[in-house]
Amino acid sequence: MLESLFRNPAWAGASSSKSKPAPVAGGPEGRPTMIDIRRANNVSIMMTRFKAFPGGVGGMMHAVLSFQGLTWEEMGLIRQIAPKKGERKDFKDFGGAPQDLTAAERVLLQMNQVPRLKAKCRVALFIMKWEELRNESVQALDTVQAACQELRRSSRLQSVLSCALTVSAPFAQHHPLTDLPLPLPAHGHRGRHFIQGDTLDGGTAATLSSPACAWLRSCPHACFLHPFY
C-alpha cells in the first residue's frame, strides 16, 4: 500500500518508449542551426512588417536595388535583418536544403544572395533622406547669413568696436603716455577708478591720452566695460 502511494511516476514509466524526449532538430518547427535563437526571433518579429509585401523576400530585394516601393522605416528594418559579416560566410558555405532551415534562416539565406546588402541599404537610406537633410542645411545657412547681416548693420556694435580700438591704440603703438596719469587697478577693484583716474592703494601708475579718456567717458555705447563702467 505504501509502495503504491509513494511510487515515483517518472521512474516507473522510464522504460516506456513514449517517455523518451523527441530529438530537437532544425527546420520550421525546430531550433535554428545557422543562427542563435535570439537572432532568429528578432528576424521573425521584423519580418512581420513585410508579411504582405509583394513577391516576398525576392520582392523586397528588388525594391532595395531599385530604391522604390519601400519607406525609410522599412529600408531601415531590412538593413537590420540583412545577414551580418559572420552570417554571410556561413550561409555562403551552406550546402544543405533550404527546407532544413527555419523560416528566419531561409530569409537570411535568400538575402545573402545580394552582395553588400547592408551597404546598399545605407546608400538607399541616405538618398531617401537627402532632400530633408538639404532643406535643413539651407535653413541653417540662412539663419547664419541673417545673423551676419544683423551684425553688419548694428550701429551699437560698431560703436563698441570703435571704442575698444581707440583705447587700445596707444598701447599697441607704444606711444609715450604722458597726458594723464592713471593707476592700473589692483586686484578686486572695478574699472570705474581706472576710467576716472582715481588713486588706488596698491595700484601701479600708468598714463592714457586725455582725448581718448575723455571720449571713453562720454561714449554712450561702452557696454563692453559692464559692469566696470
C-alpha positions in Angstrom: 0.0 0.0 0.0 2.8 2.4 1.0 4.6 1.5 -2.2 1.6 2.3 -4.4 1.2 5.7 -2.7 4.8 6.9 -2.8 5.9 5.4 -6.1 7.7 7.8 -8.5 5.7 8.0 -11.7 8.5 9.3 -13.8 10.8 6.5 -12.7 8.1 3.9 -13.0 7.5 4.8 -16.7 11.1 5.3 -17.6 11.2 2.0 -19.5 8.3 3.2 -21.7 9.2 4.4 -25.2 6.7 7.2 -25.0 8.6 8.9 -22.2 11.7 9.5 -24.3 12.0 13.1 -25.4 11.8 13.8 -29.1 15.1 14.9 -30.7 15.5 18.6 -31.4 16.3 19.3 -35.0 16.4 22.3 -37.3 13.7 23.2 -39.6 10.5 25.3 -39.5 9.4 23.7 -36.2 12.8 23.1 -34.6 15.6 25.3 -33.4 17.8 27.3 -35.7 21.1 25.8 -36.6 22.8 28.6 -38.5 22.0 31.5 -36.1 21.2 31.7 -32.4 17.6 31.7 -31.2 17.6 35.4 -30.2 18.7 36.4 -33.7 16.0 34.1 -35.2 13.3 35.6 -33.0 14.4 39.2 -34.0 14.3 38.4 -37.7 10.9 36.8 -37.4 9.5 39.8 -35.5 10.9 42.3 -38.0 9.7 40.2 -41.0 6.1 40.6 -39.8 6.2 44.1 -41.2 6.7 42.6 -44.7 4.1 39.8 -44.4 2.0 41.2 -47.2 4.9 42.5 -49.3 4.5 41.6 -53.0 7.0 39.0 -54.0 8.1 38.1 -50.5 11.9 38.3 -49.8 12.7 38.4 -53.6 10.3 41.4 -54.0 12.0 43.1 -51.0 15.4 42.7 -52.5 14.2 44.1 -55.9 12.7 47.1 -54.1 16.1 47.7 -52.3 18.1 47.6 -55.5 15.6 49.9 -57.4 15.1 52.3 -54.4 11.3 52.0 -55.0 8.4 50.6 -53.0 9.9 50.9 -49.6 9.5 53.6 -46.9 12.5 54.9 -44.9 11.5 52.8 -41.9 11.1 49.6 -44.0 14.5 50.2 -45.6 16.0 50.5 -42.1 14.3 47.3 -41.0 15.8 45.4 -44.0 19.2 46.7 -43.1 18.8 45.3 -39.6 17.6 42.0 -40.9 20.3 41.6 -43.5 23.0 38.9 -42.7 25.9 40.1 -40.6 29.5 39.5 -41.6 29.9 36.1 -39.9 26.4 35.0 -41.1 27.3 35.9 -44.7 30.1 33.4 -44.7 28.1 30.7 -43.0 25.2 31.0 -45.4 27.6 31.2 -48.4 29.1 27.9 -47.4 25.7 26.3 -46.7 25.2 23.3 -48.9 22.1 21.7 -47.5 18.4 22.0 -48.5 16.6 25.3 -47.6 13.7 23.2 -46.2 16.1 22.0 -43.4 16.3 25.6 -42.1 13.9 27.6 -40.0 11.8 30.4 -41.6 14.2 33.1 -40.3 17.2 31.3 -41.6 15.6 30.9 -45.1 15.0 34.7 -45.1 18.7 35.3 -44.4 19.8 32.6 -46.9 17.8 34.4 -49.7 19.0 37.9 -48.6 22.6 36.6 -48.7 22.3 36.3 -52.5 22.5 40.1 -52.8 26.2 41.3 -52.3 26.8 44.1 -49.8 23.2 44.3 -48.9 23.8 46.4 -45.7 25.9 48.9 -47.7 23.2 49.2 -50.3 20.6 49.8 -47.6 22.8 52.6 -46.1 23.1 54.3 -49.5 19.3 54.0 -50.1 18.6 55.5 -46.6 20.9 58.4 -47.4 19.3 59.0 -50.8 15.8 58.9 -49.2 16.8 61.4 -46.5 18.8 63.7 -48.8 16.1 66.2 -49.6 15.2 66.6 -46.0 18.9 67.0 -44.9 19.5 69.5 -47.7 16.5 71.6 -46.7 17.7 71.6 -43.0 21.2 72.7 -44.1 19.8 75.5 -46.3 17.7 76.8 -43.4 20.7 76.7 -41.0 22.8 78.6 -43.5 20.0 81.2 -44.0 20.0 81.7 -40.2 23.7 82.3 -40.1 23.6 84.7 -43.0 20.7 86.7 -41.4 22.7 86.9 -38.1 25.8 88.1 -40.0 23.7 90.8 -41.7 22.3 92.0 -38.4 25.9 92.3 -37.0 27.0 94.3 -40.1 24.1 96.7 -39.6 24.4 97.1 -35.9 25.4 100.7 -35.0 25.8 99.7 -31.3 28.4 97.0 -32.2 30.3 99.4 -34.4 30.5 102.0 -31.6 31.7 99.4 -29.1 34.4 98.2 -31.5 35.5 101.7 -32.3 35.7 102.5 -28.6 37.8 99.4 -28.0 40.2 100.3 -30.9 40.6 103.9 -29.7 41.5 102.8 -26.2 43.9 100.1 -27.2 45.7 102.1 -30.0 48.2 104.0 -27.7 49.2 100.7 -26.1 49.6 98.8 -29.3 51.7 101.6 -30.9 53.9 102.1 -27.8 53.3 105.8 -27.8 54.5 107.7 -24.7 51.6 108.1 -22.4 52.2 111.4 -20.6 49.0 113.3 -20.8 47.0 111.8 -18.0 48.5 109.7 -15.2 46.2 106.9 -14.2 46.8 103.9 -11.9 46.3 100.4 -13.1 43.6 98.9 -10.8 44.6 96.4 -8.2 43.0 93.0 -7.9 39.4 93.2 -7.0 38.8 96.9 -8.0 36.4 98.0 -10.7 37.4 99.7 -13.9 35.5 102.9 -13.0 38.5 104.1 -11.0 40.7 103.4 -14.0 38.5 105.5 -16.2 38.1 108.4 -13.7 41.8 108.4 -12.8 41.3 107.8 -9.0 44.3 106.8 -6.9 44.1 103.2 -5.7 46.1 101.6 -3.0 48.5 99.1 -4.5 47.9 100.4 -8.0 50.7 100.9 -10.5 50.9 104.3 -12.2 50.1 104.4 -15.9 49.1 107.0 -18.4 46.4 107.3 -21.1 46.0 110.0 -23.7 43.4 112.5 -22.4 41.4 112.8 -25.6 40.9 109.0 -25.7 40.0 109.0 -22.0 37.6 111.9 -22.3 35.9 110.3 -25.3 35.7 107.0 -23.5 33.9 108.6 -20.6 31.3 110.2 -22.9 30.8 107.1 -25.1 27.2 106.0 -24.7 27.8 102.5 -26.1 30.8 101.5 -24.0 28.9 98.4 -22.9 31.9 96.2 -23.1 33.1 97.8 -19.8 30.0 96.5 -18.0 29.9 96.0 -15.0 33.0 98.2 -14.6 31.9 101.4 -16.2 
